Each structure stands twice: as structure tokens, then as C-alpha cells.
């Protein structure tokens, strides 16, 4: 999902996509400048950024001015430059953007229907979600609040919970393979392994050299994300990386891959700090589809400073439906792909 950022003024902007700076933050520009009421009462323009890009190349410097109105002087100065671009406001159809990298097609939009909603524990900073034998297994984060738990997903009742976090341990994604539960941690390079029948104490502790974000499995290998565009395919016994794929869409690498779920030959991934789930071909790394889940929570569901971003994908192989939630969300949604 793009971020619309109002800037007070800028040095120069080209017509093509690229990496640009905004103050100390770096973003990828997706398309051109979009003008919003430029010569009306509000003197500002809007730039649509695709997402934050970790450690990008240097680019243009946008001086700090977020959410400030432009001065009239700058409006006049910018008018000729902005109107020299044609008025195509759809970056996906912008002829000056050039061909997609490596010939990757734009992902299809995945339509869905919300079937039901259920209670969800608002203390759960959801990092991993998996449905197994009718029970919902959930890994949560936020240091001392980190846990692994088993929940009745239709009532929201937490049946069992093991608090595994500390001042240094931040719980992350979980997956179940061969009657073992694997739980990542964020920056401590530790993976906890539990017997499926007992989450009270790990039976093994493994080392992981990267950050831990999301984890799933294809029935043979573990698939792990680390917050970049990479998916690592890992042997569950030796925990060695067997292969790696970089995830791309028609604009390039898709960073910030978070919670994962493997379904029918594809990896579904939350893109952190967005309401988007992408459907990934694990062989090529190409994004085949995207699901935009705006508006699941209503305004009265949101506690400012507490309710956080969408994160959590579980698949019900019986009903063929998905369960979706977020960090400290009060609701769990059952959705059906159309």
C-alpha cells in the first residue's frame, strides 16, 4: 500500500519510478507526482510512495515538510514543471515507467468476501497464526508480552499460553511441521521448537543467523522471512538454508514480508505496515496476486496507540477459508477468496 505524503517543497522530480529520500526516511516512488487541489484553497501536492525501502540507493532529497501546506510562491514555481508531465494519474498505466523488471506481470487483484468475525484477544501482538486440528495456534510478540498460545478461534478463549518473552526476546512467527511447533524470535537469532502436545517448554533451541519475521512450511521445508524481500527455504532438522528466493512484483523487490502461510503451492505474506497480503510463487518469487484488506476494522474497534497493523494469516483446509487478524486486534475475520 502506498503512503500519501505531503511535502513542503522539493528540489527536482523526474517522471520515472525510483528511490527517493524524504527527510531521513527513504521511499520508492511509484509513478508520478499527483496533484491535489493545487490551485484551489489548499496549496499542496501529493506524492504516492509504494513503501519504505530498507537501505536503498541514494536519490532525491525531499526536505522535511510533511503535512505542511505549500507556500503560494512554490505553487507558482512548480506549476510549469508539474504540468509538463501528462495528467495520467494511474502509475500502473504510465507509459514513461517502462517495462516491468524481468517481464514480471502485474499481480492480479484477489477479491474476497468476509463471511464471519470472531473475538480476538486484544493483548495478543500477533506475529504468527496457524490452524491445526481445529485449534488456532498463535505466536505473539512485544518482548515480555511475547507468547505462544492455543485458542478456540470461534470464541476467542485462550486455552493454553506460554509466556516465552523477556527484555531481550521478542516472539515472532510460528509454524507446525512433523508434530513440532517452530517459533521465531526477532533479533535474538533464536528459534524455539516445541512438541505439538506441550507448549509449556521448548524441546530444542536452534540458531538462525538473520532476523526472524514470518515462518510457514510446504510439508517438507520451512519457509522463513526476515523483513526483506527474501524467502529462505530451510531444512527443519539441520536448520540449514537450502535455497533462497527474492520476491518481486512488476515494480521490483517486495520488501517487509512478514507473516506467512503456505496454501496450495503458494506463499501468502503480509506486507508489514500495510493492509496488503501478496500471493507468491515460491519457485520464481513472483507475486501472482494481491489482496487489499482495507476497512476490516471499524473506527470503534480501534484504540489509538494500541491497535496496530494487519498481521496474521491462517488457512482452514476443511472450509478452504482464511482467518485474518492483526496486532492487538479485537476481531478475527473469516474470509473466502472469490
Helices and strands as residue ranges (DSSP letters): E 3-6, E 18-22, E 25-35, E 45-52, E 60-62, H 72-84, G 91-93, G 95-97, G 101-103, E 108-109, E 112-119, E 126-132, E 135-140, G 143-145, E 147-152, E 157-163, E 171-177, E 180-185, E 190-195, E 204-207, E 215-217, E 221-225, E 230-235, E 241-246, E 248-249, E 252-253, E 257-263, E 266-271, E 276-281, E 287-292, G 299-301, E 310-316, E 321-326, E 331-337
